[in-house]
């Protein structure tokens, strides 16, 4: 498949097709024409057209059914959209496809809110299903809804896992990837005891005697995950294929891997070479806070060496691999019971009783992993080396420090066109809303977090207090202040369900029929922060995401000259009743002019396309 692609691209380079505005140059027969559609372009006016033509992976015409006729030749593949909505492919500008593909192969708790007993039963069933595994083989468990369990039964510890019938070491990862729960055997195998110091960017929870409880947060959770032997190359390819398949079905044509390394670089490059890469891969390199504090120049030089290995340079119609972002975790998460997101003022804790709680400010203001004196010179060197920074910040202190760091680099390097992003932005001080626009910082948001859910409501509302809870997930406020909001699913922190997220982006409420929303207890709006319009949310997952990733010249809208990254929807997102916004499907996914996913009534187009390009 990749050979075909190269052949087509080479033909295009010498064909000299003139591409001017929206107008046809007339005579050249296109590879593909789609017509009779509701073509939602995401151009400057959000104009709606009827038809497009594609040649050599690029859009060569956007306009009327009459106008596209001139592009139809004997070898042109013609697709009748039958009035359906065609739009730019989704660009998911923050996700973790390596973990997503991997989660599909673990003992999977499936994001379900469970009691401690259900949790034990499910993990025991996984153990029982693997009776052939020896006593030293790790059991890895994924997609644990820690916050939901905390609301039902309280937070578990190692004893919850020690009660299971097994000798095997066990580690359980929370859905948000910020916590790992270990059993006693796992802690012993990992060599963690009361004498083990906490890492700079996390902690081992301890009992009153200083012994680890089994709960490992942030950097400590990452250390525990690293104790498990890594996937073999063959396993990694299976996981990466699974991730790409999930993306095709969701209509994702470009994705930002927010926490990558050589393993993902290698896997995506291998699949590209075998013609299996069906989305544009942009991979970010994580910077370690302790290493960066000790020697920022060395940290950046190592990142540069890794990027040089995998970054393929300028984008082409066929999907490629890019590695030109660095990722920094400024803090943890603002959700109870973790309370590790860095806040300007303390979290509240209960000084009353369970029946008559009294929520009062405590001492905990969360954890800041890159203090300003480390952050500022590090960001400066990263930008000077050509990286765009992607900063994880959930708490209002972490967001402010990130903005301050970016402001410093803007002052030091006037005219430098770097594209910084702050991702998550769950709690932002209103004074900082206008700074996203002023400093040209993209606010990457995961809209599905703006629905009422165990993670946002139970515990978290009490720990934040009413004033901060009232402004949680401020995507609307940042957009109203002129900031560029781009969407990222954060999959597999949440299930990959782009239409649910877009629905929440508009309504700030879930969908009672969706398994990834929650029950009647969580009905209604999250808070009073304004929702985005339908046009705005579609822009966050297309052109705004392209701008975040510096891809706006080649993808993000349906315009002449751009790559043909396109999706066709079952229902018209701009016209369905609001309650049905999440009940939609992608029927056709096209990347660089090539059909990579098709279902009824477009089944068979994939094979047809291959024969056409032959
Ligand atoms: Zn993430």
Boltz pocket constraint, residues with backbone or C-beta under 6 A from the ligand:
constraints:
  - pocket:
      binder: B
      contacts: [[A, 94], [A, 95], [A, 96], [A, 258], [A, 490], [A, 493]]
      max_distance: 6.0
